Amino acid sequence: MKKIKIKINEEEKKLIVDALLEKRNKQIREHRPSEPVNEVLLKLLKK
C-alpha cells in the first residue's frame, strides 16, 4: 500500500483526532472491533 503524507496544522489535527475518537467509541458501543481506528489514532498522535 502506498503511503500518503499531508501537512496539517494543530487545529486540523484536533478535528481529525476528535472524529476518530467518536468513531472508536461508536465501534465499541456496537461491539465491533476498534483496532483499525486505534492504529490510525496512534500513528497520528505519535507525531
N, C-alpha and C positions, 0 to 999 in steps of 0.2 A: 504494500500500500504506500502510495506517495504521501509524504508529509507536506502539509501546507502551513506556512508561517505567516502570521499577520501581526502588525503592531497595533496594540490597543492601549488607550490611556487608562488611568486608575478608575475613572467613572464607568467606563465601558466594562472593565474587568469586574467591578462590583455588580453591575447589572447581570452579567453572564453568570457569576457565582450565585447570585440570588435565584436566578431562573433554574440553575442546575440543582440547587438545594430544594427548591419547590418540587421539581421533577423527582428527585430522590425520595422525598417524603411521600409523594403520591405513590411511587413504586412500592414503598414499604407498607403503606396503608392497604394497598391492593394485594399484598403478599406476593409481589413479583420481585425478581432479582434486581438489586440496585447496584451491583458490581460495575457494570459498564459506566454508569453515571459517576460512581466513586472514582474510577480510574481517570476520567476526564477532569474531575474536581482536583484530584491530587496533582495532575500534570499542570493545571492552571495555577494552583496555589504554590507550587514549587518555585515559580519564577517571581 
